[in-house]
């Protein structure tokens, strides 16, 4: 929330969607929304013992209005362990004029860097933590590879999900997101749902734009849930099967779940609890 509030291009809406019922999350969002003068919404539902990130993200989009998803709108996604750099949203908006899927990236912070993270520095327009030369060089190398993949994609010379989308930081046009029915909610357990979304965007004719060096987020250190090998992640078995371009269970056809609660916080004013219209298009 601090990173969102520090953006040069502030968002029109902020949605925090969670796979857990925890009042403390709502309290943090409420306090930050008032302090930063942002309209924010918290979407929560009970946890079922395993990651359901695809459905959680769709729940966030379902909490938006039809006007929010009108022609020309872009949806920027960030994982909860990521803080957007100051120019992140501005880059997503500018690059969004050239394509359907904007691929940003992140600096993976060490445990020491995370402990030193300075929110106030970011609010003043400075880097919140010192980034090493090795970290910057890695980002530059990745940017080159992704741009090469984007060119090769035009000639069918890369895998169907390349350039690779990372759910930690990307944006997609609302029109494309609806066209493919959002994230595939049959993904449960860690991994694969973001690769799948990218593959389906490309299959639907979506154009990628590389923002690896421009749309930056900071990934805070934490013990990982990822498998040692990508192919061992729970979601990868599904990713390796043939799935439809438009998800069978997705944005307008949710997989079974407990009805989420939605609490809206205006930039100034009381919270108003409502319910997500599950099973109906936004």
N, C-alpha and C positions, 0 to 999 in steps of 0.2 A: 504493500500500500504506500510506503514511503517512496519507493521508486516510481510508482505510477503518478503520485502527486508531484514529483520533481520533473516530469516530462515537459519539454518545450511545447509539444503538441499534446495537450491533455485529452484524455478520452471522453467521448460523449456519455458513455455508461461504463460502469465497472461491475462485473459479476464475479463473485467468489463462490465457486461450486465445490462442495466437499462430499467425501464418502464417509462421513462420520457426523454424529450429532454431538456437538460440543459448544456450549453457550459461550465459552471464552473466545471462540473464533468470531462470533457475531459481535461481541463486545469490542474486540480489536478493530474490526471493520467499521463499526459505528463511530468509535472515537476518531479514527483516522478520516472517515468521510466528513465528519463535522469539521475537523481541524483543517482539512485540505479543501473543503468546499466542493466535494465530489458527490454525485449521485451514485450510490452503491447498493448492490443487492447481494444477499447471502442465500445460497441454496444448499440445504443440508438434508441428508437422509441416513438411516442406520447403516452401519458397516456389516458386511456379511462374511468377513473372515478372509477375503482375498481382494486384490486390486480390481476395480471396475472403472478404470480411468476413462475408457471410451464413453460409457454411459454418463459418467459424472460431467464430462465436457458437454455432451448433448443436453444434459439438464440445465447447464448454464445458458446455452443458446435458447432453450425453450422458455426461459424466464424473460427473454427480450420481447418487445412488442413488434407488431407488423411494421410499424414505422421505422424501428431500429434496424430491421432487415430489408429495408426498401432498396431499390436499385441503386447501385454505386456504393453500398455499405461494405465495409471490410471488418472482419472479425480477427482480432489479435489474441492469440493464445499464449499464455505463460504458465509453466508449472509452478506449484506453490513454493518450491525451493529455489526459485529464480527471481532476481530483482532486475528490472529493466534499467539499462544505462540511460543517461539523460536524453539522448537523441533517438532512442529506440522507436518510439511511436511515430515520430516525424519521418524516420526512414521508411517505416512500413507504409505510411500514407503516400509518400512520394513514389516509392517503388510500385505500390499497388496500382498506379495508373498504367503500368506497362505489362501487367500479367495478373493471373488468377491466384497464384500461390507464391507468397514471398517467404523465402527460406532465410531466417535469421540464424544466429548461433549464440554461443555463450562462452565465457571464460569459466573454466572449472576451477574454483578456488580451493586452495589447500585448507586444512584445518586451522593453520596459523593465520592465513589470510581472512578466513571467515571470522575468527575471533577479533580481528582488527578492523572489521568492516565499519566504516564511518558514515552513518546515514546523514548526519548534518553536512558533511563535506559534499555529498551528492546534491543536497538541497541548495547548496551554494554554487553548483555547476562544476564541481571538481570530481575526479575519480574517487570512489569511496574506499579504494584499497589499491596498493601498489601492484601493478601487473608486471610480471617478469618478462624479460626479453624472450625467453623460451616460450612462454604462453602466447606472446604476440606473434612470434614466428610460426607457431603451430596454427594460429588462426589464418595467417596469410597463406600458408600452404594449403589449408582446407579450402579457402576461397578460390584458389587457382583450380583445385581439383573439381569443385562444384561447378565452376564456370565451364570447365572442359566437358563435364558430364552434360551440362545444359546444351552445349553445342552438338555433342555426339547424339543426344537424344533426338534431335531433328532428323537424323539419318538412321534411327533405330539401332544404334550401336552400343547402347547401355542397357542394364537391367531395367525392367518395367517400373521400379520404384526409385530410380535415380534421375536427377539429383535427390539425395536422401533428405527427407523431412525429419526434423527433430521436434517433438511435441513441446519441448521446453521453451521454444520461441519461434513462432511462425504466424503468418496471417493468411487468410483466404477470403476471397470475395463471398459475401453472403449468398449471392446467386449460385455460385459453384457449390457451396456447402449444402444448399438445399437440393441442388441437382443430384448430388451423390448420396443424399439422405444422411449427411453428417458422418460421424464416426460409427463404425460397425460395432454394435453393442454385444455381439456374440464373443468379442474378445474379453476374456476374463483371466486374471493373472497378469504378471508383469510382461511387458514387451510386445512389439509387433503391430499394435494398433495405429501407430503413427506412420510406419512404413506402408501399411495397408491404405491409409487415407491418401498418402501421396500417390501411390500406384493407381488408385481409383480416380483421383483428380486428373492424372495424365491420361488415363483411359477415356475419360469424359472430354478430352480435348483441352484441358487446362494448360496454361503456359506458366512455367516456373520463372521466377526472377530471383537472382542470388543477392542476398543482403547480409552475407556472413560477416563482412567487415564493417557494415553500416548499422544494422539492426542488432545491437549487442545486449546481452543480459549477463548477469553475474550469477553463477550457480553456486549456492552455498554448500559447503562440505557437510556430508552426513554419511553414516554407514550405508553402503549401497545394497539394494535388493536385486541388482542385476546378476544374472548368471555369469560365470567366468567366461563362457563362450556364448556368443550371440545366439547360436542355433539351439542352445539348451534352455533359453527363456521359454516360459509356459506358452506365450502367445505365438511363438514362431511356428509351431506345428500347424496352426490355423493359417498363418500367413503363407505357408508353403502349399496350401490347397487353392483351388480355383474358386474365387468368390465373385459375386456380381458387382458391376460398377456401382450400382445403386444398392446400398446396404438393405438387406431384408429386415433387420432390426436396427433402426437408426433414429434420426431426428423426429420423423413423423410417425414412427411405428416402434415405440419403445419396447425393449425387452422387459420382462416382468421385474418389478421392483416395488418397494414400499413407497407410498406417495411422498415426494419431497416437500419440505416446508420451505417457504420463501419469505424472507423479511427484507423489506425495502427501506433504505435510509436516504432521505432527501438530503441535499447539501446543507439544509437547515430545517429541522422539524422532527417530529416523532416517527418512530418506526411503525410500519403498517404491515402486519403479517398477512400473507395471502397463500394460495396454493398453486403449484404448477399444474397447468391443464394437460395432464398426462394423456397421451394417445391422440392428441389433436395437433395439427400443424400450427406453428407459431404465426 
